[in-house]
Amino acid sequence: MGLAATEAEIADRASRFIKAELKRAGITYDELAARLEGHGLPGETRDSIKSKLKRGTFAATFLLATLAAIGLEGLRLEDI
């Protein structure tokens, strides 16, 4: 069994995962902002999304709404 990941490592992996899924789906930050509104997160902008992903820190609600907005049907924690 490997060493437990630090909070910073987990944040970085989650951020990289979201960025990769957005790229794979061909979704821009502007489009994601519009889609997030439909998933209960109004007020997100390209810049707010970019900032969250750069920091790697965001609420679980943002993560879940983003995955739903991308249309991801399943998630394996090993993939993050």
PDB file of N, CA, C and O in Angstrom:
ATOM      1  N   MET A   1       0.850  -1.184   0.000  1.00  0.00           N
ATOM      2  CA  MET A   1       0.000   0.000   0.000  1.00  0.00           C
ATOM      3  C   MET A   1       0.893   1.243   0.000  1.00  0.00           C
ATOM      4  O   MET A   1       1.863   1.298   0.756  1.00  0.00           O
ATOM      5  N   GLY A   2       0.588   2.224  -0.821  1.00  0.00           N
ATOM      6  CA  GLY A   2       1.395   3.430  -0.922  1.00  0.00           C
ATOM      7  C   GLY A   2       1.102   4.409   0.201  1.00  0.00           C
ATOM      8  O   GLY A   2       0.172   4.241   0.990  1.00  0.00           O
ATOM      9  N   LEU A   3       1.919   5.420   0.236  1.00  0.00           N
ATOM     10  CA  LEU A   3       1.721   6.474   1.228  1.00  0.00           C
ATOM     11  C   LEU A   3       0.459   7.257   0.912  1.00  0.00           C
ATOM     12  O   LEU A   3       0.092   7.409  -0.254  1.00  0.00           O
ATOM     13  N   ALA A   4      -0.192   7.745   1.929  1.00  0.00           N
ATOM     14  CA  ALA A   4      -1.392   8.566   1.732  1.00  0.00           C
ATOM     15  C   ALA A   4      -1.004   9.866   1.038  1.00  0.00           C
ATOM     16  O   ALA A   4       0.044  10.448   1.320  1.00  0.00           O
ATOM     17  N   ALA A   5      -1.852  10.305   0.142  1.00  0.00           N
ATOM     18  CA  ALA A   5      -1.609  11.559  -0.567  1.00  0.00           C
ATOM     19  C   ALA A   5      -1.883  12.734   0.360  1.00  0.00           C
ATOM     20  O   ALA A   5      -2.742  12.666   1.239  1.00  0.00           O
ATOM     21  N   THR A   6      -1.144  13.799   0.149  1.00  0.00           N
ATOM     22  CA  THR A   6      -1.384  15.012   0.921  1.00  0.00           C
ATOM     23  C   THR A   6      -2.587  15.737   0.345  1.00  0.00           C
ATOM     24  O   THR A   6      -3.028  15.446  -0.767  1.00  0.00           O
ATOM     25  N   GLU A   7      -3.110  16.678   1.105  1.00  0.00           N
ATOM     26  CA  GLU A   7      -4.248  17.464   0.634  1.00  0.00           C
ATOM     27  C   GLU A   7      -3.906  18.190  -0.664  1.00  0.00           C
ATOM     28  O   GLU A   7      -4.734  18.266  -1.572  1.00  0.00           O
ATOM     29  N   ALA A   8      -2.692  18.720  -0.752  1.00  0.00           N
ATOM     30  CA  ALA A   8      -2.273  19.437  -1.958  1.00  0.00           C
ATOM     31  C   ALA A   8      -2.209  18.502  -3.161  1.00  0.00           C
ATOM     32  O   ALA A   8      -2.573  18.891  -4.271  1.00  0.00           O
ATOM     33  N   GLU A   9      -1.752  17.278  -2.945  1.00  0.00           N
ATOM     34  CA  GLU A   9      -1.683  16.308  -4.039  1.00  0.00           C
ATOM     35  C   GLU A   9      -3.083  15.913  -4.515  1.00  0.00           C
ATOM     36  O   GLU A   9      -3.325  15.781  -5.714  1.00  0.00           O
ATOM     37  N   ILE A  10      -3.989  15.730  -3.577  1.00  0.00           N
ATOM     38  CA  ILE A  10      -5.367  15.395  -3.938  1.00  0.00           C
ATOM     39  C   ILE A  10      -6.004  16.532  -4.721  1.00  0.00           C
ATOM     40  O   ILE A  10      -6.673  16.302  -5.728  1.00  0.00           O
ATOM     41  N   ALA A  11      -5.794  17.765  -4.255  1.00  0.00           N
ATOM     42  CA  ALA A  11      -6.342  18.942  -4.946  1.00  0.00           C
ATOM     43  C   ALA A  11      -5.795  19.035  -6.361  1.00  0.00           C
ATOM     44  O   ALA A  11      -6.539  19.323  -7.299  1.00  0.00           O
ATOM     45  N   ASP A  12      -4.509  18.795  -6.521  1.00  0.00           N
ATOM     46  CA  ASP A  12      -3.881  18.863  -7.839  1.00  0.00           C
ATOM     47  C   ASP A  12      -4.433  17.776  -8.756  1.00  0.00           C
ATOM     48  O   ASP A  12      -4.709  18.034  -9.928  1.00  0.00           O
ATOM     49  N   ARG A  13      -4.594  16.586  -8.238  1.00  0.00           N
ATOM     50  CA  ARG A  13      -5.122  15.493  -9.056  1.00  0.00           C
ATOM     51  C   ARG A  13      -6.563  15.754  -9.465  1.00  0.00           C
ATOM     52  O   ARG A  13      -6.932  15.489 -10.609  1.00  0.00           O
ATOM     53  N   ALA A  14      -7.386  16.269  -8.552  1.00  0.00           N
ATOM     54  CA  ALA A  14      -8.783  16.574  -8.884  1.00  0.00           C
ATOM     55  C   ALA A  14      -8.861  17.651  -9.956  1.00  0.00           C
ATOM     56  O   ALA A  14      -9.663  17.558 -10.885  1.00  0.00           O
ATOM     57  N   SER A  15      -8.026  18.670  -9.821  1.00  0.00           N
ATOM     58  CA  SER A  15      -8.007  19.753 -10.797  1.00  0.00           C
ATOM     59  C   SER A  15      -7.567  19.243 -12.176  1.00  0.00           C
ATOM     60  O   SER A  15      -8.185  19.572 -13.189  1.00  0.00           O
ATOM     61  N   ARG A  16      -6.508  18.447 -12.209  1.00  0.00           N
ATOM     62  CA  ARG A  16      -6.032  17.900 -13.483  1.00  0.00           C
ATOM     63  C   ARG A  16      -7.076  16.987 -14.113  1.00  0.00           C
ATOM     64  O   ARG A  16      -7.228  16.970 -15.334  1.00  0.00           O
ATOM     65  N   PHE A  17      -7.796  16.227 -13.288  1.00  0.00           N
ATOM     66  CA  PHE A  17      -8.843  15.341 -13.794  1.00  0.00           C
ATOM     67  C   PHE A  17      -9.946  16.144 -14.474  1.00  0.00           C
ATOM     68  O   PHE A  17     -10.372  15.814 -15.580  1.00  0.00           O
ATOM     69  N   ILE A  18     -10.404  17.201 -13.805  1.00  0.00           N
ATOM     70  CA  ILE A  18     -11.467  18.027 -14.393  1.00  0.00           C
ATOM     71  C   ILE A  18     -10.995  18.663 -15.697  1.00  0.00           C
ATOM     72  O   ILE A  18     -11.723  18.652 -16.689  1.00  0.00           O
ATOM     73  N   LYS A  19      -9.792  19.213 -15.706  1.00  0.00           N
ATOM     74  CA  LYS A  19      -9.259  19.832 -16.921  1.00  0.00           C
ATOM     75  C   LYS A  19      -9.199  18.817 -18.072  1.00  0.00           C
ATOM     76  O   LYS A  19      -9.559  19.136 -19.205  1.00  0.00           O
ATOM     77  N   ALA A  20      -8.747  17.603 -17.776  1.00  0.00           N
ATOM     78  CA  ALA A  20      -8.641  16.568 -18.807  1.00  0.00           C
ATOM     79  C   ALA A  20     -10.024  16.175 -19.330  1.00  0.00           C
ATOM     80  O   ALA A  20     -10.204  15.983 -20.533  1.00  0.00           O
ATOM     81  N   GLU A  21     -10.994  16.057 -18.431  1.00  0.00           N
ATOM     82  CA  GLU A  21     -12.344  15.693 -18.855  1.00  0.00           C
ATOM     83  C   GLU A  21     -12.985  16.803 -19.686  1.00  0.00           C
ATOM     84  O   GLU A  21     -13.695  16.526 -20.652  1.00  0.00           O
ATOM     85  N   LEU A  22     -12.737  18.050 -19.313  1.00  0.00           N
ATOM     86  CA  LEU A  22     -13.242  19.175 -20.117  1.00  0.00           C
ATOM     87  C   LEU A  22     -12.646  19.146 -21.515  1.00  0.00           C
ATOM     88  O   LEU A  22     -13.351  19.337 -22.506  1.00  0.00           O
ATOM     89  N   LYS A  23     -11.344  18.906 -21.587  1.00  0.00           N
ATOM     90  CA  LYS A  23     -10.677  18.863 -22.886  1.00  0.00           C
ATOM     91  C   LYS A  23     -11.201  17.693 -23.715  1.00  0.00           C
ATOM     92  O   LYS A  23     -11.473  17.842 -24.907  1.00  0.00           O
ATOM     93  N   ARG A  24     -11.341  16.532 -23.080  1.00  0.00           N
ATOM     94  CA  ARG A  24     -11.839  15.345 -23.776  1.00  0.00           C
ATOM     95  C   ARG A  24     -13.243  15.587 -24.327  1.00  0.00           C
ATOM     96  O   ARG A  24     -13.570  15.119 -25.417  1.00  0.00           O
ATOM     97  N   ALA A  25     -14.071  16.315 -23.580  1.00  0.00           N
ATOM     98  CA  ALA A  25     -15.452  16.592 -23.996  1.00  0.00           C
ATOM     99  C   ALA A  25     -15.549  17.814 -24.909  1.00  0.00           C
ATOM    100  O   ALA A  25     -16.617  18.094 -25.454  1.00  0.00           O
ATOM    101  N   GLY A  26     -14.453  18.538 -25.080  1.00  0.00           N
ATOM    102  CA  GLY A  26     -14.474  19.725 -25.934  1.00  0.00           C
ATOM    103  C   GLY A  26     -15.280  20.869 -25.343  1.00  0.00           C
ATOM    104  O   GLY A  26     -15.903  21.640 -26.073  1.00  0.00           O
ATOM    105  N   ILE A  27     -15.266  20.978 -24.020  1.00  0.00           N
ATOM    106  CA  ILE A  27     -16.040  22.004 -23.322  1.00  0.00           C
ATOM    107  C   ILE A  27     -15.111  23.107 -22.819  1.00  0.00           C
ATOM    108  O   ILE A  27     -14.135  22.839 -22.119  1.00  0.00           O
ATOM    109  N   THR A  28     -15.423  24.336 -23.180  1.00  0.00           N
ATOM    110  CA  THR A  28     -14.631  25.478 -22.726  1.00  0.00           C
ATOM    111  C   THR A  28     -15.095  25.899 -21.335  1.00  0.00           C
ATOM    112  O   THR A  28     -16.148  25.464 -20.869  1.00  0.00           O
ATOM    113  N   TYR A  29     -14.315  26.741 -20.679  1.00  0.00           N
ATOM    114  CA  TYR A  29     -14.707  27.272 -19.372  1.00  0.00           C
ATOM    115  C   TYR A  29     -15.985  28.099 -19.490  1.00  0.00           C
ATOM    116  O   TYR A  29     -16.832  28.059 -18.597  1.00  0.00           O
ATOM    117  N   ASP A  30     -16.130  28.844 -20.578  1.00  0.00           N
ATOM    118  CA  ASP A  30     -17.357  29.627 -20.796  1.00  0.00           C
ATOM    119  C   ASP A  30     -18.575  28.701 -20.900  1.00  0.00           C
ATOM    120  O   ASP A  30     -19.617  28.956 -20.296  1.00  0.00           O
ATOM    121  N   GLU A  31     -18.425  27.637 -21.668  1.00  0.00           N
ATOM    122  CA  GLU A  31     -19.532  26.688 -21.824  1.00  0.00           C
ATOM    123  C   GLU A  31     -19.825  25.976 -20.505  1.00  0.00           C
ATOM    124  O   GLU A  31     -20.984  25.738 -20.167  1.00  0.00           O
ATOM    125  N   LEU A  32     -18.773  25.639 -19.764  1.00  0.00           N
ATOM    126  CA  LEU A  32     -18.976  24.997 -18.466  1.00  0.00           C
ATOM    127  C   LEU A  32     -19.751  25.918 -17.531  1.00  0.00           C
ATOM    128  O   LEU A  32     -20.644  25.468 -16.813  1.00  0.00           O
ATOM    129  N   ALA A  33     -19.413  27.202 -17.537  1.00  0.00           N
ATOM    130  CA  ALA A  33     -20.126  28.162 -16.683  1.00  0.00           C
ATOM    131  C   ALA A  33     -21.614  28.153 -16.998  1.00  0.00           C
ATOM    132  O   ALA A  33     -22.443  28.164 -16.088  1.00  0.00           O
ATOM    133  N   ALA A  34     -21.954  28.132 -18.272  1.00  0.00           N
ATOM    134  CA  ALA A  34     -23.360  28.098 -18.673  1.00  0.00           C
ATOM    135  C   ALA A  34     -24.026  26.793 -18.240  1.00  0.00           C
ATOM    136  O   ALA A  34     -25.166  26.796 -17.775  1.00  0.00           O
ATOM    137  N   ARG A  35     -23.326  25.702 -18.391  1.00  0.00           N
ATOM    138  CA  ARG A  35     -23.882  24.401 -18.009  1.00  0.00           C
ATOM    139  C   ARG A  35     -24.045  24.299 -16.493  1.00  0.00           C
ATOM    140  O   ARG A  35     -25.008  23.700 -16.012  1.00  0.00           O
ATOM    141  N   LEU A  36     -23.116  24.876 -15.743  1.00  0.00           N
ATOM    142  CA  LEU A  36     -23.197  24.808 -14.277  1.00  0.00           C
ATOM    143  C   LEU A  36     -24.444  25.503 -13.757  1.00  0.00           C
ATOM    144  O   LEU A  36     -25.022  25.092 -12.750  1.00  0.00           O
ATOM    145  N   GLU A  37     -24.853  26.553 -14.445  1.00  0.00           N
ATOM    146  CA  GLU A  37     -26.076  27.248 -14.042  1.00  0.00           C
ATOM    147  C   GLU A  37     -27.262  26.282 -14.059  1.00  0.00           C
ATOM    148  O   GLU A  37     -28.123  26.333 -13.181  1.00  0.00           O
ATOM    149  N   GLY A  38     -27.298  25.421 -15.043  1.00  0.00           N
ATOM    150  CA  GLY A  38     -28.355  24.438 -15.144  1.00  0.00           C
ATOM    151  C   GLY A  38     -28.239  23.313 -14.123  1.00  0.00           C
ATOM    152  O   GLY A  38     -29.162  22.516 -13.951  1.00  0.00           O
ATOM    153  N   HIS A  39     -27.109  23.260 -13.459  1.00  0.00           N
ATOM    154  CA  HIS A  39     -26.888  22.238 -12.433  1.00  0.00           C
ATOM    155  C   HIS A  39     -26.832  22.846 -11.033  1.00  0.00           C
ATOM    156  O   HIS A  39     -26.262  22.267 -10.108  1.00  0.00           O
ATOM    157  N   GLY A  40     -27.442  24.037 -10.897  1.00  0.00           N
ATOM    158  CA  GLY A  40     -27.588  24.629  -9.573  1.00  0.00           C
ATOM    159  C   GLY A  40     -26.451  25.507  -9.098  1.00  0.00           C
ATOM    160  O   GLY A  40     -26.414  25.872  -7.923  1.00  0.00           O
ATOM    161  N   LEU A  41     -25.529  25.856  -9.964  1.00  0.00           N
ATOM    162  CA  LEU A  41     -24.422  26.739  -9.577  1.00  0.00           C
ATOM    163  C   LEU A  41     -24.405  27.999 -10.445  1.00  0.00           C
ATOM    164  O   LEU A  41     -23.526  28.156 -11.292  1.00  0.00           O
ATOM    165  N   PRO A  42     -25.363  28.887 -10.238  1.00  0.00           N
ATOM    166  CA  PRO A  42     -25.362  30.135 -11.014  1.00  0.00           C
ATOM    167  C   PRO A  42     -24.223  31.042 -10.554  1.00  0.00           C
ATOM    168  O   PRO A  42     -23.743  30.935  -9.426  1.00  0.00           O
ATOM    169  N   GLY A  43     -23.816  31.901 -11.415  1.00  0.00           N
ATOM    170  CA  GLY A  43     -22.802  32.887 -11.047  1.00  0.00           C
ATOM    171  C   GLY A  43     -21.371  32.478 -11.339  1.00  0.00           C
ATOM    172  O   GLY A  43     -20.457  33.286 -11.172  1.00  0.00           O
ATOM    173  N   GLU A  44     -21.153  31.243 -11.770  1.00  0.00           N
ATOM    174  CA  GLU A  44     -19.795  30.848 -12.136  1.00  0.00           C
ATOM    175  C   GLU A  44     -19.448  31.508 -13.467  1.00  0.00           C
ATOM    176  O   GLU A  44     -20.292  31.625 -14.356  1.00  0.00           O
ATOM    177  N   THR A  45     -18.215  31.929 -13.588  1.00  0.00           N
ATOM    178  CA  THR A  45     -17.717  32.546 -14.812  1.00  0.00           C
ATOM    179  C   THR A  45     -16.479  31.799 -15.280  1.00  0.00           C
ATOM    180  O   THR A  45     -15.924  30.968 -14.561  1.00  0.00           O
ATOM    181  N   ARG A  46     -16.065  32.106 -16.482  1.00  0.00           N
ATOM    182  CA  ARG A  46     -14.823  31.522 -17.004  1.00  0.00           C
ATOM    183  C   ARG A  46     -13.690  31.770 -16.029  1.00  0.00           C
ATOM    184  O   ARG A  46     -12.916  30.865 -15.716  1.00  0.00           O
ATOM    185  N   ASP A  47     -13.595  33.022 -15.545  1.00  0.00           N
ATOM    186  CA  ASP A  47     -12.494  33.371 -14.650  1.00  0.00           C
ATOM    187  C   ASP A  47     -12.592  32.691 -13.288  1.00  0.00           C
ATOM    188  O   ASP A  47     -11.573  32.295 -12.722  1.00  0.00           O
ATOM    189  N   SER A  48     -13.810  32.550 -12.755  1.00  0.00           N
ATOM    190  CA  SER A  48     -13.941  31.883 -11.450  1.00  0.00           C
ATOM    191  C   SER A  48     -13.592  30.398 -11.566  1.00  0.00           C
ATOM    192  O   SER A  48     -12.979  29.824 -10.666  1.00  0.00           O
ATOM    193  N   ILE A  49     -13.985  29.793 -12.668  1.00  0.00           N
ATOM    194  CA  ILE A  49     -13.661  28.376 -12.895  1.00  0.00           C
ATOM    195  C   ILE A  49     -12.160  28.215 -13.067  1.00  0.00           C
ATOM    196  O   ILE A  49     -11.545  27.330 -12.472  1.00  0.00           O
ATOM    197  N   LYS A  50     -11.588  29.071 -13.879  1.00  0.00           N
ATOM    198  CA  LYS A  50     -10.144  29.024 -14.119  1.00  0.00           C
ATOM    199  C   LYS A  50      -9.375  29.168 -12.809  1.00  0.00           C
ATOM    200  O   LYS A  50      -8.399  28.456 -12.576  1.00  0.00           O
ATOM    201  N   SER A  51      -9.815  30.082 -11.965  1.00  0.00           N
ATOM    202  CA  SER A  51      -9.160  30.310 -10.679  1.00  0.00           C
ATOM    203  C   SER A  51      -9.272  29.092  -9.767  1.00  0.00           C
ATOM    204  O   SER A  51      -8.292  28.696  -9.135  1.00  0.00           O
ATOM    205  N   LYS A  52     -10.451  28.504  -9.698  1.00  0.00           N
ATOM    206  CA  LYS A  52     -10.652  27.316  -8.855  1.00  0.00           C
ATOM    207  C   LYS A  52      -9.756  26.172  -9.309  1.00  0.00           C
ATOM    208  O   LYS A  52      -9.129  25.503  -8.488  1.00  0.00           O
ATOM    209  N   LEU A  53      -9.697  25.952 -10.613  1.00  0.00           N
ATOM    210  CA  LEU A  53      -8.898  24.857 -11.121  1.00  0.00           C
ATOM    211  C   LEU A  53      -7.410  25.135 -10.985  1.00  0.00           C
ATOM    212  O   LEU A  53      -6.625  24.202 -10.809  1.00  0.00           O
ATOM    213  N   LYS A  54      -7.010  26.384 -11.061  1.00  0.00           N
ATOM    214  CA  LYS A  54      -5.598  26.732 -10.868  1.00  0.00           C
ATOM    215  C   LYS A  54      -5.188  26.496  -9.418  1.00  0.00           C
ATOM    216  O   LYS A  54      -4.116  25.954  -9.152  1.00  0.00           O
ATOM    217  N   ARG A  55      -6.052  26.908  -8.473  1.00  0.00           N
ATOM    218  CA  ARG A  55      -5.777  26.701  -7.046  1.00  0.00           C
ATOM    219  C   ARG A  55      -5.888  25.228  -6.678  1.00  0.00           C
ATOM    220  O   ARG A  55      -5.164  24.727  -5.818  1.00  0.00           O
ATOM    221  N   GLY A  56      -6.810  24.551  -7.346  1.00  0.00           N
ATOM    222  CA  GLY A  56      -7.059  23.157  -7.032  1.00  0.00           C
ATOM    223  C   GLY A  56      -7.961  22.968  -5.830  1.00  0.00           C
ATOM    224  O   GLY A  56      -8.134  21.852  -5.340  1.00  0.00           O
ATOM    225  N   THR A  57      -8.535  24.060  -5.357  1.00  0.00           N
ATOM    226  CA  THR A  57      -9.431  23.961  -4.206  1.00  0.00           C
ATOM    227  C   THR A  57     -10.815  24.426  -4.614  1.00  0.00           C
ATOM    228  O   THR A  57     -11.000  25.520  -5.147  1.00  0.00           O
ATOM    229  N   PHE A  58     -11.781  23.559  -4.346  1.00  0.00           N
ATOM    230  CA  PHE A  58     -13.172  23.870  -4.669  1.00  0.00           C
ATOM    231  C   PHE A  58     -14.049  22.943  -3.852  1.00  0.00           C
ATOM    232  O   PHE A  58     -13.615  21.890  -3.385  1.00  0.00           O
ATOM    233  N   ALA A  59     -15.284  23.357  -3.693  1.00  0.00           N
ATOM    234  CA  ALA A  59     -16.243  22.574  -2.917  1.00  0.00           C
ATOM    235  C   ALA A  59     -16.621  21.301  -3.666  1.00  0.00           C
ATOM    236  O   ALA A  59     -16.527  21.222  -4.891  1.00  0.00           O
ATOM    237  N   ALA A  60     -17.045  20.322  -2.900  1.00  0.00           N
ATOM    238  CA  ALA A  60     -17.529  19.080  -3.498  1.00  0.00           C
ATOM    239  C   ALA A  60     -18.718  19.350  -4.418  1.00  0.00           C
ATOM    240  O   ALA A  60     -18.893  18.666  -5.427  1.00  0.00           O
ATOM    241  N   THR A  61     -19.529  20.340  -4.072  1.00  0.00           N
ATOM    242  CA  THR A  61     -20.681  20.678  -4.925  1.00  0.00           C
ATOM    243  C   THR A  61     -20.207  21.124  -6.301  1.00  0.00           C
ATOM    244  O   THR A  61     -20.824  20.776  -7.307  1.00  0.00           O
ATOM    245  N   PHE A  62     -19.121  21.888  -6.359  1.00  0.00           N
ATOM    246  CA  PHE A  62     -18.560  22.314  -7.647  1.00  0.00           C
ATOM    247  C   PHE A  62     -18.066  21.100  -8.425  1.00  0.00           C
ATOM    248  O   PHE A  62     -18.321  20.983  -9.624  1.00  0.00           O
ATOM    249  N   LEU A  63     -17.365  20.203  -7.752  1.00  0.00           N
ATOM    250  CA  LEU A  63     -16.855  19.000  -8.409  1.00  0.00           C
ATOM    251  C   LEU A  63     -17.999  18.174  -8.982  1.00  0.00           C
ATOM    252  O   LEU A  63     -17.967  17.795 -10.153  1.00  0.00           O
ATOM    253  N   LEU A  64     -19.000  17.896  -8.173  1.00  0.00           N
ATOM    254  CA  LEU A  64     -20.109  17.065  -8.622  1.00  0.00           C
ATOM    255  C   LEU A  64     -20.920  17.727  -9.734  1.00  0.00           C
ATOM    256  O   LEU A  64     -21.297  17.070 -10.705  1.00  0.00           O
ATOM    257  N   ALA A  65     -21.186  19.022  -9.594  1.00  0.00           N
ATOM    258  CA  ALA A  65     -21.926  19.738 -10.634  1.00  0.00           C
ATOM    259  C   ALA A  65     -21.128  19.780 -11.935  1.00  0.00           C
ATOM    260  O   ALA A  65     -21.700  19.673 -13.020  1.00  0.00           O
ATOM    261  N   THR A  66     -19.819  19.935 -11.829  1.00  0.00           N
ATOM    262  CA  THR A  66     -18.963  19.964 -13.016  1.00  0.00           C
ATOM    263  C   THR A  66     -18.991  18.623 -13.722  1.00  0.00           C
ATOM    264  O   THR A  66     -19.120  18.566 -14.945  1.00  0.00           O
ATOM    265  N   LEU A  67     -18.872  17.544 -12.961  1.00  0.00           N
ATOM    266  CA  LEU A  67     -18.908  16.214 -13.571  1.00  0.00           C
ATOM    267  C   LEU A  67     -20.251  15.954 -14.238  1.00  0.00           C
ATOM    268  O   LEU A  67     -20.304  15.349 -15.309  1.00  0.00           O
ATOM    269  N   ALA A  68     -21.332  16.402 -13.618  1.00  0.00           N
ATOM    270  CA  ALA A  68     -22.662  16.267 -14.221  1.00  0.00           C
ATOM    271  C   ALA A  68     -22.775  17.122 -15.478  1.00  0.00           C
ATOM    272  O   ALA A  68     -23.334  16.678 -16.481  1.00  0.00           O
ATOM    273  N   ALA A  69     -22.251  18.342 -15.432  1.00  0.00           N
ATOM    274  CA  ALA A  69     -22.314  19.251 -16.579  1.00  0.00           C
ATOM    275  C   ALA A  69     -21.509  18.720 -17.761  1.00  0.00           C
ATOM    276  O   ALA A  69     -21.867  18.942 -18.918  1.00  0.00           O
ATOM    277  N   ILE A  70     -20.425  18.021 -17.461  1.00  0.00           N
ATOM    278  CA  ILE A  70     -19.614  17.411 -18.519  1.00  0.00           C
ATOM    279  C   ILE A  70     -20.355  16.230 -19.131  1.00  0.00           C
ATOM    280  O   ILE A  70     -20.160  15.894 -20.299  1.00  0.00           O
ATOM    281  N   GLY A  71     -21.211  15.602 -18.321  1.00  0.00           N
ATOM    282  CA  GLY A  71     -21.943  14.435 -18.793  1.00  0.00           C
ATOM    283  C   GLY A  71     -21.233  13.141 -18.456  1.00  0.00           C
ATOM    284  O   GLY A  71     -21.497  12.103 -19.062  1.00  0.00           O
ATOM    285  N   LEU A  72     -20.343  13.202 -17.501  1.00  0.00           N
ATOM    286  CA  LEU A  72     -19.621  12.010 -17.081  1.00  0.00           C
ATOM    287  C   LEU A  72     -20.589  11.055 -16.396  1.00  0.00           C
ATOM    288  O   LEU A  72     -21.244  11.425 -15.422  1.00  0.00           O
ATOM    289  N   GLU A  73     -20.680   9.854 -16.889  1.00  0.00           N
ATOM    290  CA  GLU A  73     -21.663   8.898 -16.376  1.00  0.00           C
ATOM    291  C   GLU A  73     -21.124   8.056 -15.233  1.00  0.00           C
ATOM    292  O   GLU A  73     -21.906   7.487 -14.472  1.00  0.00           O
ATOM    293  N   GLY A  74     -19.840   7.965 -15.097  1.00  0.00           N
ATOM    294  CA  GLY A  74     -19.243   7.166 -14.043  1.00  0.00           C
ATOM    295  C   GLY A  74     -17.889   7.733 -13.657  1.00  0.00           C
ATOM    296  O   GLY A  74     -17.261   8.473 -14.414  1.00  0.00           O
ATOM    297  N   LEU A  75     -17.466   7.372 -12.481  1.00  0.00           N
ATOM    298  CA  LEU A  75     -16.182   7.864 -11.992  1.00  0.00           C
ATOM    299  C   LEU A  75     -15.559   6.814 -11.108  1.00  0.00           C
ATOM    300  O   LEU A  75     -16.188   6.320 -10.172  1.00  0.00           O
ATOM    301  N   ARG A  76     -14.329   6.477 -11.406  1.00  0.00           N
ATOM    302  CA  ARG A  76     -13.551   5.594 -10.540  1.00  0.00           C
ATOM    303  C   ARG A  76     -12.563   6.475  -9.796  1.00  0.00           C
ATOM    304  O   ARG A  76     -11.829   7.247 -10.413  1.00  0.00           O
ATOM    305  N   LEU A  77     -12.541   6.368  -8.496  1.00  0.00           N
ATOM    306  CA  LEU A  77     -11.653   7.214  -7.717  1.00  0.00           C
ATOM    307  C   LEU A  77     -10.193   7.012  -8.112  1.00  0.00           C
ATOM    308  O   LEU A  77      -9.384   7.929  -7.973  1.00  0.00           O
ATOM    309  N   GLU A  78      -9.854   5.844  -8.595  1.00  0.00           N
ATOM    310  CA  GLU A  78      -8.485   5.587  -9.059  1.00  0.00           C
ATOM    311  C   GLU A  78      -8.105   6.475 -10.240  1.00  0.00           C
ATOM    312  O   GLU A  78      -6.925   6.706 -10.502  1.00  0.00           O
ATOM    313  N   ASP A  79      -9.136   6.977 -10.962  1.00  0.00           N
ATOM    314  CA  ASP A  79      -8.878   7.814 -12.133  1.00  0.00           C
ATOM    315  C   ASP A  79      -8.501   9.243 -11.751  1.00  0.00           C
ATOM    316  O   ASP A  79      -8.005  10.008 -12.578  1.00  0.00           O
ATOM    317  N   ILE A  80      -8.740   9.588 -10.500  1.00  0.00           N
ATOM    318  CA  ILE A  80      -8.419  10.962 -10.061  1.00  0.00           C
ATOM    319  C   ILE A  80      -7.039  10.965  -9.446  1.00  0.00           C
ATOM    320  O   ILE A  80      -6.561  12.011  -9.007  1.00  0.00           O
TER     321      ILE A  80
END
